[in-house]
Amino acid sequence: MAVVTNKPISPALRVIDGLGLTEYFGGILGGDSLPTRKPAPEMLIEAARMLHVPLQSCLMVGDSDVDMEAAESAGIRGVWCSWGGFHPEQPRGECERVDVFDELVLLARSS
């Protein structure tokens, strides 16, 4: 698993580490880690490279239209979590919707 956020890397690392989650991620990228940010696909492509995972095997789990645009641009399956994010409506474009965490777990296990 990887974290790809548009937030700066330093505070993102502090939050993830403060929650005791750092060990669960093979890659963590912030908005200042590369020259471009989401919705450009480069951060997702780099995360897949860091994990040694082909793009077609990835799931982008996000809570915003920016996340789903990035997934679509990278050719990655997008899964939109309806309980977070900036927009209450499902983003346009190709993505699946989950309304509760258990749906996400089931979807990830079936991939």
N, CA, C and O of each residue as an XYZ file, in Angstrom:
444
protein
N       0.851     -1.178      0.000
C       0.000      0.000      0.000
C       0.889      1.231      0.000
O       2.022      1.206      0.479
N       0.345      2.303     -0.548
C       1.053      3.581     -0.582
C       0.071      4.695     -0.261
O      -1.138      4.552     -0.440
N       0.609      5.792      0.212
C      -0.167      7.007      0.425
C       0.281      8.009     -0.617
O       1.477      8.245     -0.790
N      -0.681      8.600     -1.312
C      -0.407      9.658     -2.281
C      -1.318     10.817     -1.924
O      -2.533     10.741     -2.105
N      -0.733     11.884     -1.421
C      -1.505     13.044     -1.002
C      -0.950     14.309     -1.632
O       0.250     14.400     -1.893
N      -1.800     15.270     -1.873
C      -1.349     16.567     -2.362
C      -0.841     17.461     -1.230
O      -0.295     18.535     -1.479
N      -1.023     17.017      0.006
C      -0.485     17.764      1.145
C       1.040     17.647      1.123
O       1.561     16.667      0.590
N       1.770     18.610      1.683
C       3.237     18.505      1.722
C       3.688     17.238      2.456
O       3.027     16.787      3.391
N       4.798     16.679      2.032
C       5.260     15.391      2.552
C       5.593     15.444      4.039
O       5.283     14.494      4.758
N       6.202     16.497      4.520
C       6.629     16.542      5.921
C       5.463     16.401      6.902
O       5.515     15.525      7.766
N       4.413     17.226      6.806
C       3.294     17.023      7.728
C       2.555     15.703      7.481
O       2.021     15.112      8.420
N       2.519     15.241      6.235
C       1.872     13.953      5.952
C       2.597     12.829      6.682
O       1.961     11.957      7.276
N       3.928     12.848      6.639
C       4.710     11.831      7.335
C       4.491     11.898      8.849
O       4.392     10.863      9.509
N       4.417     13.110      9.397
C       4.189     13.258     10.836
C       2.841     12.673     11.243
O       2.740     12.009     12.274
N       1.803     12.916     10.438
C       0.472     12.386     10.750
C       0.467     10.859     10.665
O      -0.011     10.182     11.575
N       0.998     10.328      9.573
C       1.002      8.877      9.377
C       1.821      8.196     10.467
O       1.406      7.175     11.015
N       2.984      8.762     10.779
C       3.823      8.201     11.829
C       3.156      8.345     13.199
O       3.202      7.425     14.016
N       2.540      9.495     13.444
C       1.856      9.727     14.713
C       0.712      8.748     14.950
O       0.391      8.430     16.095
N       0.108      8.279     13.887
C      -0.963      7.287     13.988
C      -0.418      5.854     14.076
O      -1.180      4.900     14.231
N       0.901      5.721     13.975
C       1.514      4.392     14.032
C       1.280      3.569     12.786
O       1.228      2.342     12.858
N       1.136      4.226     11.636
C       0.783      3.518     10.396
C       1.920      3.419      9.378
O       1.773      2.745      8.359
N       3.039      4.073      9.635
C       4.113      4.146      8.645
C       4.539      2.775      8.137
O       4.782      2.604      6.943
N       4.631      1.803      9.028
C       5.126      0.481      8.649
C       4.217     -0.245      7.647
O       4.639     -1.219      7.023
N       2.983      0.222      7.492
C       2.037     -0.449      6.598
C       2.136      0.030      5.148
O       1.477     -0.520      4.266
N       2.950      1.043      4.904
C       3.019      1.635      3.573
C       4.411      1.483      2.975
O       5.418      1.819      3.598
N       4.440      0.967      1.752
C       5.692      0.813      1.030
C       6.115      2.069      0.304
O       7.212      2.129     -0.250
N       5.276      3.051      0.303
C       5.583      4.333     -0.316
C       4.668      5.414      0.219
O       3.481      5.182      0.450
N       5.222      6.584      0.413
C       4.442      7.743      0.843
C       4.931      8.925      0.019
O       6.109      9.278      0.055
N       4.015      9.528     -0.720
C       4.336     10.673     -1.565
C       3.464     11.851     -1.186
O       2.258     11.710     -0.988
N       4.083     13.007     -1.089
C       3.347     14.234     -0.812
C       3.320     15.132     -2.027
O       3.971     14.859     -3.035
N       2.563     16.201     -1.920
C       2.397     17.128     -3.027
C       3.678     17.792     -3.483
O       3.743     18.316     -4.595
N       4.703     17.778     -2.635
C       5.992     18.359     -3.013
C       7.056     17.290     -3.284
O       8.244     17.601     -3.360
N       6.627     16.027     -3.432
C       7.570     14.944     -3.714
C       7.984     14.896     -5.182
O       9.097     14.472     -5.496
N       7.115     15.319     -6.073
C       7.370     15.313     -7.517
C       6.995     16.676     -8.081
O       6.358     17.472     -7.390
N       7.376     16.960     -9.317
C       7.031     18.264     -9.906
C       5.529     18.477    -10.126
O       5.072     19.619    -10.181
N       4.756     17.390    -10.252
C       3.318     17.524    -10.474
C       2.547     16.904     -9.318
O       3.075     16.084     -8.567
N       1.297     17.309     -9.190
C       0.408     16.784     -8.147
C      -0.834     16.212     -8.810
O      -1.089     16.444     -9.991
N      -1.616     15.448     -8.017
C      -2.899     14.956     -8.532
C      -3.749     16.161     -8.913
O      -3.751     17.145     -8.172
N      -4.462     16.135    -10.017
C      -4.906     14.973    -10.778
C      -3.941     14.472    -11.850
O      -4.279     13.540    -12.580
N      -2.749     15.061    -11.966
C      -1.758     14.498    -12.885
C      -1.427     13.072    -12.417
O      -1.441     12.812    -11.214
N      -1.139     12.169    -13.315
C      -0.969     10.760    -12.942
C       0.394     10.399    -12.365
O       0.552      9.294    -11.847
N       1.372     11.273    -12.432
C       2.745     10.900    -12.089
C       2.923     10.374    -10.665
O       3.708      9.451    -10.450
N       2.220     10.934     -9.700
C       2.371     10.459     -8.324
C       1.875      9.019     -8.175
O       2.478      8.223     -7.455
N       0.789      8.691     -8.850
C       0.275      7.319     -8.786
C       1.207      6.349     -9.500
O       1.438      5.234     -9.033
N       1.730      6.779    -10.614
C       2.676      5.949    -11.359
C       3.928      5.694    -10.526
O       4.442      4.576    -10.498
N       4.414      6.727     -9.850
C       5.595      6.575     -8.992
C       5.302      5.663     -7.801
O       6.148      4.850     -7.429
N       4.127      5.785     -7.204
C       3.768      4.916     -6.085
C       3.757      3.448     -6.527
O       4.260      2.583     -5.809
N       3.195      3.166     -7.690
C       3.179      1.794     -8.212
C       4.603      1.303     -8.461
O       4.922      0.147     -8.184
N       5.454      2.180     -8.983
C       6.852      1.819     -9.217
C       7.548      1.495     -7.894
O       8.291      0.518     -7.805
N       7.307      2.318     -6.864
C       7.910      2.089     -5.549
C       7.493      0.740     -4.962
O       8.276      0.075     -4.285
N       6.261      0.353     -5.230
C       5.730     -0.906     -4.710
C       6.025     -2.100     -5.615
O       5.733     -3.242     -5.260
N       6.611     -1.827     -6.797
C       6.895     -2.876     -7.783
C       5.602     -3.590     -8.193
O       5.546     -4.817     -8.268
N       4.566     -2.783     -8.455
C       3.245     -3.303     -8.808
C       2.844     -2.714    -10.162
O       2.951     -1.503    -10.354
N       2.384     -3.542    -11.102
C       1.918     -2.993    -12.377
C       0.672     -2.128    -12.167
O      -0.163     -2.422    -11.311
N       0.562     -1.079    -12.943
C      -0.572     -0.155    -12.820
C      -1.912     -0.875    -12.902
O      -2.837     -0.540    -12.162
N      -2.029     -1.851    -13.782
C      -3.307     -2.542    -13.957
C      -3.690     -3.365    -12.730
O      -4.833     -3.809    -12.627
N      -2.760     -3.577    -11.800
C      -3.054     -4.307    -10.558
C      -3.405     -3.382     -9.403
O      -3.723     -3.845     -8.308
N      -3.348     -2.083     -9.643
C      -3.550     -1.105     -8.564
C      -5.015     -0.720     -8.398
O      -5.812     -0.786     -9.334
N      -5.338     -0.319     -7.180
C      -6.622      0.299     -6.839
C      -6.297      1.654     -6.241
O      -5.506      1.737     -5.302
N      -6.880      2.700     -6.757
C      -6.722      4.031     -6.166
C      -7.964      4.284     -5.325
O      -9.062      4.438     -5.860
N      -7.790      4.328     -4.015
C      -8.893      4.598     -3.107
C      -8.800      6.065     -2.725
O      -7.794      6.512     -2.175
N      -9.850      6.806     -3.019
C      -9.821      8.230     -2.739
C     -11.170      8.771     -2.360
O     -12.183      8.074     -2.410
N     -11.163     10.037     -1.977
C     -12.403     10.658     -1.519
C     -12.718     11.955     -2.249
O     -13.504     12.771     -1.767
N     -12.102     12.142     -3.414
C     -12.362     13.391     -4.136
C     -12.334     13.163     -5.638
O     -11.865     12.133     -6.122
N     -12.844     14.141     -6.357
C     -12.795     14.082     -7.807
C     -11.357     14.131     -8.303
O     -11.044     13.529     -9.331
N     -10.485     14.827     -7.604
C      -9.071     14.905     -7.977
C      -8.441     13.512     -7.930
O      -7.670     13.144     -8.815
N      -8.773     12.743     -6.896
C      -8.257     11.377     -6.782
C      -8.721     10.511     -7.948
O      -7.933      9.766     -8.530
N      -9.996     10.615     -8.283
C     -10.534      9.783     -9.351
C     -10.008     10.216    -10.716
O      -9.797      9.373    -11.588
N      -9.794     11.516    -10.914
C      -9.182     11.995    -12.160
C      -7.763     11.463    -12.287
O      -7.350     11.052    -13.372
N      -7.017     11.467    -11.195
C      -5.646     10.953    -11.213
C      -5.644      9.468    -11.560
O      -4.835      9.020    -12.372
N      -6.541      8.711    -10.954
C      -6.629      7.277    -11.241
C      -6.918      7.044    -12.718
O      -6.255      6.237    -13.369
N      -7.899      7.747    -13.235
C      -8.263      7.575    -14.642
C      -7.096      7.956    -15.557
O      -6.833      7.266    -16.542
N      -6.400      9.046    -15.238
C      -5.255      9.482    -16.048
C      -4.115      8.470    -16.034
O      -3.392      8.316    -17.018
N      -3.964      7.778    -14.894
C      -2.891      6.788    -14.763
C      -3.292      5.413    -15.278
O      -2.455      4.515    -15.374
N      -4.572      5.245    -15.612
C      -5.042      3.939    -16.059
C      -5.226      2.960    -14.906
O      -5.103      1.746    -15.073
N      -5.526      3.517    -13.728
C      -5.703      2.722    -12.517
C      -7.189      2.693    -12.166
O      -7.893      3.686    -12.349
N      -7.656      1.572    -11.670
C      -9.039      1.428    -11.207
C      -9.265      2.369    -10.015
O      -8.539      2.311     -9.022
N     -10.273      3.228    -10.125
C     -10.579      4.183     -9.070
C     -11.752      3.733     -8.213
O     -12.765      3.259     -8.726
N     -11.603      3.886     -6.903
C     -12.663      3.574     -5.948
C     -12.890      4.815     -5.100
O     -12.019      5.243     -4.341
N     -14.083      5.381     -5.248
C     -14.435      6.612     -4.539
C     -15.169      6.288     -3.249
O     -16.179      5.584     -3.255
N     -14.651      6.808     -2.143
C     -15.277      6.637     -0.825
C     -16.213      7.813     -0.596
O     -15.772      8.960     -0.531
N     -17.487      7.532     -0.476
C     -18.493      8.597     -0.405
C     -18.509      9.330      0.925
O     -19.144     10.379      1.030
N     -17.836      8.818      1.935
C     -17.930      9.421      3.262
C     -16.903     10.507      3.525
O     -16.857     11.042      4.633
N     -16.097     10.843      2.568
C     -15.097     11.883      2.798
C     -15.037     12.828      1.629
O     -15.921     12.837      0.773
N     -14.020     13.601      1.598
C     -13.734     14.411      0.433
C     -14.395     15.761      0.415
O     -15.008     16.208      1.385
N     -14.246     16.385     -0.715
C     -14.654     17.768     -0.876
C     -16.008     17.926     -1.545
O     -16.626     18.987     -1.456
N     -16.470     16.888     -2.209
C     -17.700     16.983     -2.974
C     -18.636     15.844     -2.580
O     -18.217     14.687     -2.565
N     -19.867     16.141     -2.268
C     -20.778     15.087     -1.820
C     -21.279     14.171     -2.937
O     -21.785     13.084     -2.657
N     -21.146     14.590     -4.192
C     -21.627     13.770     -5.308
C     -20.482     12.932     -5.850
O     -19.316     13.321     -5.778
N     -20.838     11.767     -6.396
C     -19.828     10.909     -7.001
C     -19.158     11.648     -8.149
O     -19.833     12.272     -8.969
N     -17.838     11.580     -8.210
C     -17.117     12.247     -9.301
C     -17.525     11.711    -10.665
O     -17.952     10.563    -10.796
N     -17.387     12.558    -11.673
C     -17.618     12.117    -13.050
C     -16.503     11.168    -13.465
O     -15.448     11.125    -12.832
N     -16.733     10.427    -14.500
C     -15.709      9.539    -15.035
C     -15.817      8.132    -14.491
O     -16.775      7.767    -13.811
N     -14.808      7.362    -14.813
C     -14.768      5.948    -14.455
C     -14.328      5.776    -13.008
O     -13.182      6.071    -12.669
N     -15.223      5.305    -12.159
C     -14.845      4.929    -10.801
C     -15.970      4.132    -10.172
O     -17.127      4.213    -10.584
N     -15.605      3.372     -9.180
C     -16.585      2.620     -8.410
C     -16.848      3.389     -7.124
O     -16.018      4.189     -6.691
N     -17.983      3.150     -6.525
C     -18.380      3.851     -5.311
C     -18.517      2.855     -4.166
O     -19.085      1.776     -4.329
N     -17.987      3.235     -3.001
C     -18.225      2.480     -1.773
C     -18.767      3.454     -0.742
O     -18.325      4.600     -0.662
N     -19.732      2.988      0.049
C     -20.380      3.851      1.038
C     -19.973      3.548      2.470
O     -20.184      4.371      3.361
N     -19.396      2.384      2.700
C     -18.909      2.008      4.030
C     -17.589      1.260      3.861
O     -17.328      0.679      2.808
N     -16.771      1.277      4.890
C     -15.444      0.676      4.821
C     -15.494     -0.809      4.463
O     -14.652     -1.294      3.708
N     -16.472     -1.525      4.999
C     -16.570     -2.966      4.706
C     -16.702     -3.237      3.208
O     -16.181     -4.236      2.711
N     -17.398     -2.349      2.484
C     -17.507     -2.508      1.025
C     -16.136     -2.389      0.369
O     -15.827     -3.108     -0.581
N     -15.332     -1.489      0.879
C     -13.987     -1.300      0.341
C     -13.131     -2.556      0.574
O     -12.413     -2.998     -0.322
N     -13.215     -3.112      1.760
C     -12.469     -4.328      2.080
C     -12.881     -5.464      1.150
O     -12.022     -6.159      0.608
N     -14.165     -5.659      0.961
C     -14.663     -6.713      0.073
C     -14.193     -6.481     -1.366
O     -13.775     -7.421     -2.042
N     -14.260     -5.253     -1.823
C     -13.846     -4.925     -3.178
C     -12.355     -5.177     -3.355
O     -11.936     -5.727     -4.374
N     -11.560     -4.786     -2.383
C     -10.104     -4.979     -2.472
C      -9.750     -6.467     -2.457
O      -8.849     -6.898     -3.176
N     -10.437     -7.229     -1.663
C     -10.162     -8.671     -1.582
C     -10.542     -9.397     -2.860
O      -9.943    -10.419     -3.194
N     -11.530     -8.881     -3.578
C     -11.983     -9.533     -4.797
C     -11.136     -9.134     -6.011
O     -11.303     -9.691     -7.096
N     -10.253     -8.197     -5.831
C      -9.420     -7.717     -6.957
C      -8.272     -8.644     -7.248
O      -7.485     -8.385     -8.158
